[in-house]
Amino acid sequence: MVSVPGNPEVFSREMVRPSTRTPDHLRNHSLSFFDQMAPPFYVPLLYLYPNDGTAPYDDDLVESRTRLLKLSLSKALSTYYPLAGTMTTTTTAGDGHHDPLTVRCNDEGALFLQARMMNTPLDSIVGEEARLRLLFPDDLAFRSTTLSTLLVVQITSFECGGMGLAVCASHKVLDMSSLCSFVNHWAATSAGGPRHRIEQSVRFDLAALFPPVSKQVTKTFDPPNVRTVCKRFVFGGPSIGKLKAMMRRHKIENPTRVEVVLALVCSSAISAARTCCLSSSSYVGSRSRLGSAFLTQAANLRSRLTSPSSTTSSIGNLSSIFAMSIGAGVEMDLISFVSTIRRVKTEYFETCSEEYSSGKDFRSFIVESTKVFRDAGSSEEPDVAQPRVYISSSWCNFPIYKADFGWGKPVRVTTAAQELKDTIVLLDTRDGDGVEALVCLEEREMTMFQCDKMVLTFADVAYV
């Protein structure tokens, strides 16, 4: 088959199974309460590796690396055995009780795809969201995990000698912390040698610590189906330094990269939405844009519990969300936005620690803390202004750039653009000083957002 210029040609699909059989006593992996809470989609990560000085597209080198990746993946799956299993469906017992979902650890394996992309240098697609998405297997990025396969991988070799390695893992089994642990374990297994330490003490025990509950806990706000645009904005270290200095001048001590960038992005997005709404009464979805707004943030709880040492090696989901509200018509400058983000975050984590150590049912607190966000938009009254929900997730400070499979660390690690409106994903830049913000807004709002004075001042690069 001849590949279409600019598009990857998938020429191989196979299942990679664990190198050793999963013991019988580990054949059923129960999902935890936090796994229940996790959305049922594939979490995508894309690792881009440049040509390391070899000749462009060396067939023998590609074959050698592919063989090494499959062999090391097989070994890694023996440790992370639930990823090689299949998800069972919910069953109903005679008393009407819904049994929790489980993973059948049957060693079915992970789906491994090989592709090549001719006539397209790796660096030519870095800023093109639509083409980056082509590097993810079967367009699964952020798609519902309707497949039984929990892990899908695609490697794409470029004519220039570069390589893309895309990983799509079920969020029902892994959060970002666990996904990074898995990929780095796989990379260390591939690279070998004393410099690449392999973490062996992983545990799949979160269901014992946080058992699933029988009631429905995964209902989430469903935003209107409108045409969206996703763009990537890069805030470099110097720009973030200026934002931090601005905060310190207003008595906000030690502001973080995530706090200042998230505040700038969300406040500018809210401003764009209000401007669009006020400028046209017939604006699509204007009813939902006149009300209050919520900014939800994902929270990694591993280091926030009373005994974090008991969960740092636990694989699965151990994260939740908390929400910051912005009243209808309330104008918040950047200083106030950062201050409020910090206050809400601090209060949430303090309450988490108190609830966890109190002996109460920690799960009830988690469910209640997400209720305001999950119930947003539930009113059927046509004249009721609906809250606007901005969903943010920070993947900063996770070790995504440590994945060296034996040919060097990635030149860039990123994710696919989401198609869900009002979403914000933050990632580290390669140097660890900057922040890459992937923002998805309604089309007209994005036009306003990218012309916002603060965005123009502090975003160093904007990708389409």
C-alpha positions, 0 to 999 in steps of 0.5 A: 500500500502506498501512503497518502502524503501527509497521512500515516499509513497503518501497516501492522496491527497485533496484540502484545501479550504479557511475557508471563502468565498472570497468576490465578489469584490476580485474575479479577481486578476490582475497580475502586470508587475513584475508578468508578468516578473516572470518565469512560474514555481513553487518555491519550499521550503522544511522545515525539522523538527526533532523528538521533543522527541516523540516516532518514528512515532506516528500515533496519533501525525501525524494525529493530526499535519496533521489536524492542518496543514490543518485547519491553511492552510485553514485559511491562504488561506482566507487571501492569497486568490489568492493562492486558485484560478486558473490562467486564460489564455491570451485572445485576444480582437478584436483589437489584444490587449492581455489582462493581465493574471489574477487569478480567486479567486474562492476558488478552494483551494491548493492541499495537499498531505500526504506521509510517508517515512519508513526505512529512517531516516530524517538525512540520506537524508539531503545531497542527492539531488535526494532523497530530491527532492522526498519530493516535491509534484509530482516533481513540483519543478522548473517545469512549472506551467501548472497546474491551481493549484497555491499552492501545499503542501506535508508533509512527515512523517518519521519513526524516527518521523521527518517531511518534509514540502514541498511547491511549489507556482507559481512564477507568484503569489509570489516572495521569499519575499511573499512566506516567508510571506505566510508560516510564516503566515500559521505557526503562524496561526497553532502555535497560542498563543501570541508568534506567531504574525500573519501579517494581513496587507497584500495587493494585490495591485501591479497591481495598482502600476505597471500595466501589459504591452501588449508587450512580456517581458518574453523572456529569454536566453535558454541555450543548453540542456546538461547533468548537475550536481547539488551539494550543497556547504556550506560555514560556518561562519568562512570561510566567516569571512576569505573571508571578512577579505581578502576583507577588507585588499584590501579596500573593506569595509563591504563586505556581505556574499552574495557578497563574496560567489557569487564571489567565486562560479561564478569566480570558475565556469567561470574558470572551463568552460574556462579550459574545453573549452581550453582543448578540441576543441570538448568539448560539447558546446565549442562555448558558452564557449569562449565568454564573460560571464554575471552574473545575480542577482535577486534583491528584490526591496521592500526596494529599492524604494523611498517609501518602506513602501508602498510596504513592505506588498504588496504580489506578485512579486516585484523583477527584475534582473541585470547583470554583464559582464565579457569580453571574456578572462578577468581574474578577481581575487576574489578581483576584482570580489567582487568589480565589483559585489558591483559596479554594484549592487550599480549602479543598485539600485541607478538608480532604485531609480532615475527612480522610483522617476522621474515620468518616466515609471519605467517598461521601465527601468526594461525591458531595464535593462534585455535586455542584458541577455534576448538576450544572445545567440540569434546569429545564426552565427556558428563562433560567440562566445556566451556569457555565462549566469550564473543565480544567486538568493540569498534567504539569509536574508529572514526569512525562519527559522521562520516557527514554526507550533507549534513543533519548528523551522525547523532544515533545510530549503532548496530548490530542485536542479535545472536542468538548467545549470549555475544556483546558488541559495544561502540560509542561514544556520540555524545559519544565519552566513553561506551560502548554495550554490546550484550550477548546472553546466555541468557535466565536469565543475562540476568536475573541479569546485569542485576541484578548490583551492578556493572552496576546501579552503572555502567550508566546506561541499559539498553534492552530 
